[in-house]
Amino acid sequence: MKIAVDAMGGDYAPLEIVKGAVEAARAYNIGIVLVGDERRIGEELALYNSGNLDISIMHASEVIEMSEPPAVALRRKKDASIVVGTRLVKEHEADAIVSAGSTGAAMGAALLGLGRIKGIDRPAIASIIPTLHSRALLLDVGANAESKPANILQFGIMGYIYANKIMNCQNPKVALLNIGEEETKGNELYLEAYRLLKNSTINFIGNIEGREITSGLADVVVCDGFVGNVVLKFGEGLARDLMTMIKEELRK
């Protein structure tokens, strides 16, 4: 397996990206193509004893910054690292691409360069959430601020397949994130999404409330991207601040 890595995307790139790529190549015995400024990547790679690793460099002369509007940047920067990396996947020179850069640019590059799976109208961003005994997949967490019921059904199907094939979960339990467990809860979007999921062939177990995401009741939790992003960011903030809150209470 060969993974294209956007070496110029993310905080402290390419320093931290190259470091992570070297560690991944050693740990998982995979091939990696570092995409970006060849000189800068080479300087960072030289810091590691990587001669026995399957790591190569593909030069890309441009970078899409976090502050740039993705749609505009993708049209102007045809040689951006995320664009070149996506092209490697399209041309079967890499099996997947990883980027810690602009989410919008990565999504746009994938849509323009690779397209969508047949039957899927919109892509989704998924996040793996730790649960009491295992983990769950939450999607969409930000790709689509507005969604239609059919989109949420498709998120459920994609999540089911991912949990089964990648997370090795047998017949994953799929739940709809809602304001109550009852079938009659939610706005028109979620009422119709519930109906579609219920009538689908995946293992849909009904609605789930936010407090149950980490309980392990469901293997896959689906929602629109606006709700999912709020949940994700709240969880990030809670994880960041919880230890500080506990320490402050213990000092009292």
Buried (B, 14 or more C-beta within 10 A) or exposed (E): EBBBBBBBBBEEBBBBBBBBBBEBBBEEEBBBBBBBBBEBBBEBBEEBEBEEBEBEBBBBEBBBEEEBEBEEBBEEBEEBBBBBBBBBBBEEEBEEBBBBBBBBBBBBBBBBBBEEEEEBEBBBBBBEBEBEEEBBBBBBBBBBEEBBBEBBBBBBBBBBBBBBEEBEBEEBBBBBBBEEEEBEBBEEBBBBBBEBBEEBEBBBBBBBBBEBBBEBBBBBBBBBBBBBBBBBEEBEEEEEEEEEEEEEEEEE
